[in-house]
Amino acid sequence: MSIHTIQVSETVYLRISERAARLQITPEQLIERLLTTNLLTFVEDTREFFEPMPPAHSEVALAAVRRLTTCFAGVSIPDLEATLADPLLTLANADMDQFLQ
């Protein structure tokens, strides 16, 4: 059996090490377990639990919009314009995976 080396960030290595320690196995054994399980089959099997998105303008979609509108109808945010103009809000909504690559 050949062994290969991969590079991961320090954060990833620490998370793998912590999880392996909790399971009382080595980080290598944890990675092997993660990669040898058929995750794609797992994802495909769980798709049945997700309800399909109703078509736009259907009764179901309109009812959902009415429920959300009712939930947030009485909400007021003080100084809304300044909050929306905050540059940190843009950063908070950014796709962090894009920056980590």
C-alpha positions in Angstrom: 0.0 0.0 0.0 1.4 3.4 -0.9 1.0 6.5 1.2 0.6 9.9 -0.2 1.1 13.3 1.4 -1.4 16.2 1.0 -1.3 19.7 2.2 -4.1 21.2 4.3 -4.4 24.5 6.2 -3.6 24.6 9.9 -7.3 25.1 10.7 -8.3 22.0 8.8 -5.5 20.0 10.4 -6.6 21.1 13.9 -10.2 20.2 13.3 -9.3 16.8 12.0 -7.0 16.2 14.9 -9.6 17.2 17.4 -12.3 15.0 15.9 -9.8 12.1 15.7 -8.9 12.5 19.3 -12.6 12.4 20.3 -13.0 9.2 18.4 -9.7 7.9 19.7 -8.2 7.2 16.3 -5.4 8.8 14.3 -6.1 11.7 11.9 -5.1 9.4 9.1 -7.7 6.9 10.1 -10.4 9.6 10.3 -9.6 10.9 6.8 -9.6 7.3 5.4 -13.0 6.7 7.0 -14.4 9.9 5.6 -13.1 9.2 2.1 -14.0 5.5 1.9 -17.6 6.0 2.8 -19.8 6.6 -0.1 -20.9 10.2 0.6 -22.4 10.7 -2.9 -24.8 7.8 -2.2 -25.7 9.4 1.1 -26.4 12.8 -0.6 -28.5 11.1 -3.3 -30.5 9.1 -0.7 -31.3 12.2 1.4 -32.7 14.2 -1.6 -36.1 12.6 -1.0 -36.3 14.5 2.2 -36.1 17.9 0.5 -39.4 19.2 -0.8 -39.3 20.6 -4.3 -39.5 24.3 -4.8 -43.0 25.3 -5.7 -43.4 27.2 -9.0 -43.4 31.0 -8.8 -46.9 32.5 -8.5 -48.4 29.1 -7.5 -50.8 29.1 -4.5 -48.2 27.4 -2.3 -45.5 30.0 -3.1 -47.9 32.9 -2.6 -49.1 31.5 0.7 -45.4 31.2 1.8 -44.9 34.9 0.9 -48.0 35.9 2.8 -46.7 34.0 5.9 -43.3 35.6 5.7 -44.8 39.1 5.2 -47.0 38.6 8.2 -44.0 37.4 10.3 -42.0 40.5 9.5 -44.7 43.1 9.2 -44.2 44.7 12.6 -40.5 44.6 12.6 -38.7 48.0 12.7 -35.0 48.5 12.4 -33.7 51.7 13.8 -31.5 53.6 11.4 -32.1 51.1 8.6 -30.3 53.1 5.9 -27.1 53.3 7.9 -27.2 49.6 8.7 -27.7 48.7 5.1 -24.8 51.0 4.0 -22.4 49.4 6.5 -19.5 47.9 4.6 -19.2 45.1 7.2 -22.7 43.9 6.1 -21.3 43.3 2.6 -18.4 41.3 4.1 -20.8 39.3 6.3 -22.8 38.3 3.3 -19.8 37.4 1.1 -19.1 33.9 0.0 -16.3 33.1 2.3 -15.3 30.0 0.3 -14.4 32.3 -2.5 -11.9 34.1 -0.3 -10.4 31.0 1.2 -9.3 29.6 -2.2 
